[in-house]
Each structure stands twice: as C-alpha cells, then as structure tokens.
Amino acid sequence: MEQVIEPVEIDLPALIKRKKQEMIELGLAYGLANPRTVECSQQLDNLLNQLQHGKLY
C-alpha cells in the first residue's frame, strides 16, 4: 500500500514576520555580528528569496 503525502500550505509571509522578530530579538540580546544573529539573518534572506521567486526550497 502506497502512502499519499498531501501538500502542506505554508504561510510564507507569516514565517517571514516571525523570523524578522526573532532576528531583532537576537540582535538586541547578542549583537548584530553574533553567529546566532547572522544565521537567523541568512534564514530570513532565504525566506525572502523564496517569496520573491514564488517557491519553497
């Protein structure tokens, strides 16, 4: 028996909003050059690119 995987709808704008808030909080707590903040910023960039290109990677 094959299992069917249903597509999951992703609310990309909501993910972006949460990631922005997370980045702000990390920047305030640890500084903008901290690896945690930089990694979060890169994740945000990825989400923004996905939104611009209309696909989820």
MOPAC internal coordinates of N, CA, C and O (Angstrom, degrees):
PM7 1SCF
backbone

  N    0.0000 0     0.00 0     0.00 0    0    0    0
  C    1.4407 1     0.00 0     0.00 0    1    0    0
  C    1.5258 1   108.77 1     0.00 0    2    1    0
  O    1.2310 1   120.30 1   -54.14 1    3    2    1
  N    1.3398 1   117.03 1   125.86 1    3    2    1
  C    1.4546 1   121.71 1   178.66 1    5    3    2
  C    1.5195 1   110.47 1   -84.93 1    6    5    3
  O    1.2310 1   121.61 1   -37.83 1    7    6    5
  N    1.3054 1   114.52 1   142.17 1    7    6    5
  C    1.4553 1   119.78 1   177.77 1    9    7    6
  C    1.5212 1   108.24 1   -94.94 1   10    9    7
  O    1.2310 1   120.60 1   -50.28 1   11   10    9
  N    1.3155 1   116.46 1   129.72 1   11   10    9
  C    1.4533 1   121.46 1   178.31 1   13   11   10
  C    1.5198 1   108.65 1   -94.42 1   14   13   11
  O    1.2310 1   121.24 1   -51.10 1   15   14   13
  N    1.3160 1   115.24 1   128.90 1   15   14   13
  C    1.4538 1   120.33 1   178.90 1   17   15   14
  C    1.5209 1   107.82 1  -101.95 1   18   17   15
  O    1.2310 1   121.62 1   -60.64 1   19   18   17
  N    1.3088 1   114.51 1   119.36 1   19   18   17
  C    1.4597 1   120.43 1   179.85 1   21   19   18
  C    1.5257 1   109.71 1   -78.75 1   22   21   19
  O    1.2310 1   120.26 1   -39.75 1   23   22   21
  N    1.3405 1   117.11 1   140.25 1   23   22   21
  C    1.4664 1   118.65 1   175.57 1   25   23   22
  C    1.5302 1   110.47 1   -65.92 1   26   25   23
  O    1.2310 1   121.32 1   -37.05 1   27   26   25
  N    1.3082 1   115.08 1   142.95 1   27   26   25
  C    1.4600 1   121.18 1  -179.61 1   29   27   26
  C    1.5245 1   107.89 1  -105.48 1   30   29   27
  O    1.2310 1   121.00 1   -50.69 1   31   30   29
  N    1.3196 1   115.69 1   129.31 1   31   30   29
  C    1.4547 1   119.37 1   178.28 1   33   31   30
  C    1.5233 1   108.98 1   -82.35 1   34   33   31
  O    1.2310 1   121.09 1   -51.32 1   35   34   33
  N    1.3134 1   115.52 1   128.68 1   35   34   33
  C    1.4601 1   122.42 1  -178.39 1   37   35   34
  C    1.5245 1   108.50 1  -106.67 1   38   37   35
  O    1.2310 1   120.55 1   -48.88 1   39   38   37
  N    1.3232 1   116.56 1   131.12 1   39   38   37
  C    1.4636 1   121.49 1   176.13 1   41   39   38
  C    1.5251 1   107.41 1   -90.50 1   42   41   39
  O    1.2310 1   121.12 1   -96.69 1   43   42   41
  N    1.3283 1   115.46 1    83.31 1   43   42   41
  C    1.4548 1   121.12 1  -175.08 1   45   43   42
  C    1.5297 1   113.15 1   -59.69 1   46   45   43
  O    1.2310 1   118.70 1   136.09 1   47   46   45
  N    1.3281 1   120.08 1   -43.91 1   47   46   45
  C    1.4720 1   119.02 1   177.33 1   49   47   46
  C    1.5313 1   112.98 1   -58.80 1   50   49   47
  O    1.2310 1   119.83 1   142.92 1   51   50   49
  N    1.3188 1   117.93 1   -37.08 1   51   50   49
  C    1.4641 1   120.92 1   178.25 1   53   51   50
  C    1.5243 1   110.50 1   -68.76 1   54   53   51
  O    1.2310 1   120.07 1   140.40 1   55   54   53
  N    1.3325 1   117.47 1   -39.60 1   55   54   53
  C    1.4648 1   120.90 1   176.89 1   57   55   54
  C    1.5234 1   110.73 1   -62.33 1   58   57   55
  O    1.2310 1   120.87 1   138.75 1   59   58   57
  N    1.3295 1   115.94 1   -41.25 1   59   58   57
  C    1.4613 1   121.00 1   179.47 1   61   59   58
  C    1.5261 1   110.35 1   -63.88 1   62   61   59
  O    1.2310 1   120.63 1   136.53 1   63   62   61
  N    1.3126 1   116.41 1   -43.47 1   63   62   61
  C    1.4621 1   120.67 1  -179.96 1   65   63   62
  C    1.5328 1   110.99 1   -60.69 1   66   65   63
  O    1.2310 1   120.56 1   135.28 1   67   66   65
  N    1.3426 1   116.53 1   -44.72 1   67   66   65
  C    1.4641 1   120.42 1   179.32 1   69   67   66
  C    1.5326 1   111.70 1   -65.79 1   70   69   67
  O    1.2310 1   120.93 1   140.51 1   71   70   69
  N    1.3416 1   115.84 1   -39.49 1   71   70   69
  C    1.4651 1   119.78 1  -179.20 1   73   71   70
  C    1.5241 1   110.38 1   -67.46 1   74   73   71
  O    1.2310 1   119.94 1   141.97 1   75   74   73
  N    1.3383 1   117.71 1   -38.03 1   75   74   73
  C    1.4692 1   120.76 1   176.33 1   77   75   74
  C    1.5276 1   110.42 1   -60.58 1   78   77   75
  O    1.2310 1   120.66 1   134.86 1   79   78   77
  N    1.3241 1   116.33 1   -45.14 1   79   78   77
  C    1.4573 1   120.52 1  -179.70 1   81   79   78
  C    1.5230 1   110.43 1   -63.54 1   82   81   79
  O    1.2310 1   120.62 1   138.40 1   83   82   81
  N    1.3224 1   116.41 1   -41.60 1   83   82   81
  C    1.4620 1   120.52 1   178.26 1   85   83   82
  C    1.5239 1   110.44 1   -61.31 1   86   85   83
  O    1.2310 1   120.26 1   137.42 1   87   86   85
  N    1.3303 1   117.11 1   -42.58 1   87   86   85
  C    1.4550 1   120.97 1  -179.70 1   89   87   86
  C    1.5311 1   111.09 1   -64.54 1   90   89   87
  O    1.2310 1   120.35 1   138.65 1   91   90   89
  N    1.3099 1   116.94 1   -41.35 1   91   90   89
  C    1.4677 1   120.89 1   177.80 1   93   91   90
  C    1.5258 1   110.16 1   -60.54 1   94   93   91
  O    1.2310 1   120.98 1   133.25 1   95   94   93
  N    1.3249 1   115.72 1   -46.75 1   95   94   93
  C    1.4640 1   120.11 1  -179.36 1   97   95   94
  C    1.5260 1   111.31 1   -62.87 1   98   97   95
  O    1.2310 1   120.26 1   137.47 1   99   98   97
  N    1.3195 1   117.11 1   -42.53 1   99   98   97
  C    1.4652 1   120.58 1   178.26 1  101   99   98
  C    1.5228 1   110.77 1   -64.62 1  102  101   99
  O    1.2310 1   120.33 1   137.95 1  103  102  101
  N    1.3314 1   116.97 1   -42.05 1  103  102  101
  C    1.4520 1   120.85 1   179.60 1  105  103  102
  C    1.5150 1   112.06 1   -62.16 1  106  105  103
  O    1.2310 1   120.74 1   138.86 1  107  106  105
  N    1.3316 1   116.20 1   -41.14 1  107  106  105
  C    1.4591 1   120.07 1   179.07 1  109  107  106
  C    1.5346 1   111.76 1   -68.90 1  110  109  107
  O    1.2310 1   120.70 1   142.59 1  111  110  109
  N    1.3249 1   116.26 1   -37.41 1  111  110  109
  C    1.4623 1   120.75 1  -176.50 1  113  111  110
  C    1.5291 1   112.58 1   -79.13 1  114  113  111
  O    1.2310 1   120.17 1   140.35 1  115  114  113
  N    1.3395 1   117.29 1   -39.65 1  115  114  113
  C    1.4594 1   120.42 1  -170.57 1  117  115  114
  C    1.5266 1   114.70 1  -119.63 1  118  117  115
  O    1.2310 1   120.07 1   168.64 1  119  118  117
  N    1.3230 1   117.47 1   -11.36 1  119  118  117
  C    1.4641 1   120.91 1  -176.86 1  121  119  118
  C    1.5150 1   111.19 1    98.50 1  122  121  119
  O    1.2310 1   121.41 1   -22.15 1  123  122  121
  N    1.3147 1   114.90 1   157.85 1  123  122  121
  C    1.4651 1   120.30 1  -174.84 1  125  123  122
  C    1.5226 1   113.56 1   -73.01 1  126  125  123
  O    1.2310 1   119.83 1   155.09 1  127  126  125
  N    1.3179 1   117.94 1   -24.91 1  127  126  125
  C    1.4658 1   120.97 1  -178.11 1  129  127  126
  C    1.5243 1   113.02 1   -91.62 1  130  129  127
  O    1.2310 1   120.01 1   177.93 1  131  130  129
  N    1.3208 1   117.58 1    -2.07 1  131  130  129
  C    1.4632 1   121.04 1  -179.83 1  133  131  130
  C    1.5297 1   109.81 1   -65.27 1  134  133  131
  O    1.2310 1   119.78 1   -40.31 1  135  134  133
  N    1.3296 1   118.03 1   139.69 1  135  134  133
  C    1.4684 1   120.72 1  -179.48 1  137  135  134
  C    1.5362 1   114.02 1   -54.62 1  138  137  135
  O    1.2310 1   120.06 1   145.66 1  139  138  137
  N    1.3334 1   117.48 1   -34.34 1  139  138  137
  C    1.4704 1   119.70 1   178.91 1  141  139  138
  C    1.5216 1   110.69 1   -65.39 1  142  141  139
  O    1.2310 1   120.69 1   138.03 1  143  142  141
  N    1.3245 1   116.30 1   -41.97 1  143  142  141
  C    1.4590 1   120.89 1  -179.85 1  145  143  142
  C    1.5257 1   110.36 1   -68.07 1  146  145  143
  O    1.2310 1   120.81 1   136.95 1  147  146  145
  N    1.3211 1   116.05 1   -43.05 1  147  146  145
  C    1.4690 1   120.88 1  -179.87 1  149  147  146
  C    1.5272 1   110.54 1   -62.79 1  150  149  147
  O    1.2310 1   120.32 1   136.91 1  151  150  149
  N    1.3184 1   117.00 1   -43.09 1  151  150  149
  C    1.4676 1   120.77 1   179.44 1  153  151  150
  C    1.5350 1   110.44 1   -63.18 1  154  153  151
  O    1.2310 1   120.73 1   137.57 1  155  154  153
  N    1.3142 1   116.22 1   -42.43 1  155  154  153
  C    1.4595 1   120.59 1   178.53 1  157  155  154
  C    1.5282 1   110.20 1   -63.23 1  158  157  155
  O    1.2310 1   120.34 1   139.50 1  159  158  157
  N    1.3274 1   116.95 1   -40.50 1  159  158  157
  C    1.4598 1   121.84 1   177.86 1  161  159  158
  C    1.5285 1   110.91 1   -61.54 1  162  161  159
  O    1.2310 1   120.50 1   138.95 1  163  162  161
  N    1.3185 1   116.66 1   -41.05 1  163  162  161
  C    1.4645 1   120.94 1   177.80 1  165  163  162
  C    1.5264 1   111.34 1   -65.56 1  166  165  163
  O    1.2310 1   120.55 1   141.64 1  167  166  165
  N    1.3289 1   116.56 1   -38.36 1  167  166  165
  C    1.4591 1   120.39 1   176.62 1  169  167  166
  C    1.5328 1   110.45 1   -64.43 1  170  169  167
  O    1.2310 1   120.79 1   139.89 1  171  170  169
  N    1.3272 1   116.10 1   -40.11 1  171  170  169
  C    1.4580 1   120.54 1   177.01 1  173  171  170
  C    1.5270 1   110.40 1   -63.49 1  174  173  171
  O    1.2310 1   120.32 1   135.94 1  175  174  173
  N    1.3233 1   116.99 1   -44.06 1  175  174  173
  C    1.4716 1   120.61 1   177.01 1  177  175  174
  C    1.5215 1   111.02 1   -56.30 1  178  177  175
  O    1.2310 1   120.71 1   137.20 1  179  178  177
  N    1.3300 1   116.25 1   -42.80 1  179  178  177
  C    1.4597 1   120.92 1   179.42 1  181  179  178
  C    1.5323 1   110.92 1   -61.70 1  182  181  179
  O    1.2310 1   120.34 1   135.12 1  183  182  181
  N    1.3228 1   116.95 1   -44.88 1  183  182  181
  C    1.4606 1   120.76 1   178.87 1  185  183  182
  C    1.5311 1   111.29 1   -63.02 1  186  185  183
  O    1.2310 1   120.48 1   138.31 1  187  186  185
  N    1.3310 1   116.68 1   -41.69 1  187  186  185
  C    1.4638 1   120.48 1   179.03 1  189  187  186
  C    1.5284 1   111.02 1   -64.61 1  190  189  187
  O    1.2310 1   120.37 1   140.68 1  191  190  189
  N    1.3310 1   116.89 1   -39.32 1  191  190  189
  C    1.4670 1   120.74 1   176.63 1  193  191  190
  C    1.5225 1   110.57 1   -63.03 1  194  193  191
  O    1.2310 1   120.73 1   138.88 1  195  194  193
  N    1.3257 1   116.21 1   -41.12 1  195  194  193
  C    1.4608 1   119.86 1   178.90 1  197  195  194
  C    1.5221 1   110.67 1   -62.37 1  198  197  195
  O    1.2310 1   120.64 1   138.89 1  199  198  197
  N    1.3210 1   116.39 1   -41.11 1  199  198  197
  C    1.4645 1   120.60 1   179.57 1  201  199  198
  C    1.5235 1   109.70 1   -64.61 1  202  201  199
  O    1.2310 1   120.42 1   136.78 1  203  202  201
  N    1.3293 1   116.80 1   -43.22 1  203  202  201
  C    1.4608 1   121.18 1  -178.22 1  205  203  202
  C    1.5320 1   111.19 1   -65.19 1  206  205  203
  O    1.2310 1   120.60 1   142.37 1  207  206  205
  N    1.3183 1   116.45 1   -37.63 1  207  206  205
  C    1.4582 1   120.61 1  -177.17 1  209  207  206
  C    1.5240 1   113.34 1   -92.93 1  210  209  207
  O    1.2310 1   120.64 1   177.07 1  211  210  209
  N    1.3209 1   116.38 1    -2.93 1  211  210  209
  C    1.4562 1   120.60 1   175.05 1  213  211  210
  C    1.5075 1   115.82 1    71.04 1  214  213  211
  O    1.2310 1   120.09 1  -152.13 1  215  214  213
  N    1.3178 1   117.43 1    27.87 1  215  214  213
  C    1.4620 1   119.22 1   177.54 1  217  215  214
  C    1.5010 1   110.76 1  -147.30 1  218  217  215
  O    1.2310 1   121.46 1   -18.40 1  219  218  217
  N    1.3252 1   114.81 1   161.60 1  219  218  217
  C    1.4518 1   121.59 1  -179.92 1  221  219  218
  C    1.5224 1   108.21 1  -108.86 1  222  221  219
  O    1.2310 1   120.16 1   -54.69 1  223  222  221
  N    1.3289 1   117.30 1   125.31 1  223  222  221
  C    1.4780 1   121.60 1  -179.79 1  225  223  222
  C    1.5074 1   109.46 1   -91.84 1  226  225  223
  O    1.2310 1   120.10 1   180.00 1  227  226  225

